[in-house]
Amino acid sequence: MTDETPRNHDGWDPFPSSRRDRNDAAAKSGGTPQTRSPTYRLAFDDPEFLTREETRGVRLQLELMKPELAFLDAGILSTVVLFGGARIPEPGKDAWAARNETQKKNLEANSKFYDEARRFAQIASKHSATSSGSKEFVIVTGGGPGVMEAGNKGASEVGAPSISLNITLPHEQEPNHFATPELCFNFHYFAIRKMHFLLRAKAMAIFPGGFGTMDELFEALTLIQTKRMQKIPVVLFGEKFWKRVIDFEALAEEGTIAPSDLDLITFAETAEEGWKAIRDFYGF
């Protein structure tokens, strides 16, 4: 058996590999009008075919499968999801997203959460490394700037891997430079990206943010509330911020959520408080 011989999990596969067929087809293409025709391309090696509207279902499957296989290969069993505003700057850095003086003042005041997210990621990643060889409680962020950068940076500073789930957007498309390159992914579909955030999640650390942060927060809370997902710690950093922008108590008073739904949320101010809430939940 040579290196070119295809193998399955038992070490043998009687069929030629798709990779070899693709290379063979590429070597032969262009020789005749027939082989130059787009219809002659192997379906899985035809970008125009794969990006047709009719093949959307296939692309959804591929976006679900590609990161899943990478996580399996890396042996990652569980994650801590870290969300927060992309516009929150590192302390001392320019509030690049500010559009007026009020925003500049508030973004600079909220820059303290950059440091808290960074320290939280350091604490979680140290625990991950010592307790499971960086297989459990691995930090995962949206891969962008701001609080997400702080999460990946904190993990990197203690020599731990971290995950980046980016998405193609008009802005902020490039992942921050602190995420582990082999665990950095790019998505077209928000829905599949959301699934990967929660498929292995054992906790969520949510820092002040905008629509995207709130979208992910309420997605998780809805799944937990309706018991479509196991209960996990959902830690909101910055109680003053969250209670100002979302009146959780009013929802309970109006009867649109149950009073017990308020227990799905834990507030914290510091990295240590946030990690303690997770430790208390799991009892380690």
Secondary structure as UniProt FT lines:
FT   TURN            3..4
FT   TURN            9..10
FT   HELIX           18..28
FT   TURN            29..30
FT   HELIX           33..36
FT   HELIX           38..40
FT   HELIX           43..45
FT   HELIX           47..50
FT   HELIX           53..55
FT   HELIX           56..74
FT   STRAND          79..83
FT   TURN            86..87
FT   TURN            91..92
FT   TURN            96..97
FT   HELIX           101..109
FT   TURN            110..111
FT   HELIX           112..132
FT   STRAND          138..141
FT   HELIX           147..157
FT   TURN            158..159
FT   STRAND          163..167
FT   TURN            177..178
FT   HELIX           181..183
FT   STRAND          184..187
FT   HELIX           190..199
FT   STRAND          201..206
FT   HELIX           211..225
FT   TURN            226..227
FT   STRAND          234..237
FT   HELIX           239..245
FT   HELIX           248..254
FT   HELIX           259..264
FT   STRAND          266..268
FT   HELIX           271..282
//
